[in-house]
Amino acid sequence: MFIVQGKPREPEGIEKATADSREEALETASDFLNRGFPFVTVVADGRIYTVDEFAMTVKSAARRRSQSAPSQSTARWRR
């Protein structure tokens, strides 16, 4: 689970949302930024990330998934 927090400059008005995936959390964080929240954080992996830091974790996870999947040219098929 990921917790996304949008914080205005004043202490009142903090909004929080939960997401089930990294991609959904990044989309929610982007929505908060588009709505004008100057401070947006994502709580994940036991850490608090800025949106930029969290975006890098999404990119890294996608890269790891693509590298672990066998490519079509190297996959061996049994008949």
C-alpha positions, 0 to 999 in steps of 0.5 A, a space after each residue: 500500500 502507498 500513501 500519497 499526501 498533498 500539503 498546502 502551504 497552510 497546515 489546514 487542508 492536508 489531503 491523503 489518498 491510498 494506492 495499491 500500485 506504484 503507478 497508481 500512487 504516481 498518478 495520484 501524486 501527479 493529480 495533487 500537483 496539478 491541483 496546486 498542492 506545493 508539497 506532495 509526498 509518497 509513503 512507501 517502502 518504509 520511507 517518505 519520498 518526494 514525487 521526483 524521488 518516487 518517480 525514479 523508483 517507478 522507473 527502476 521497477 519497470 526497468 527491472 521487470 523488463 530485464 528479468 523477462 526473457 526476450 523473444 530471441 532468447 526464449 526457449 520453447 519446448 514442444 
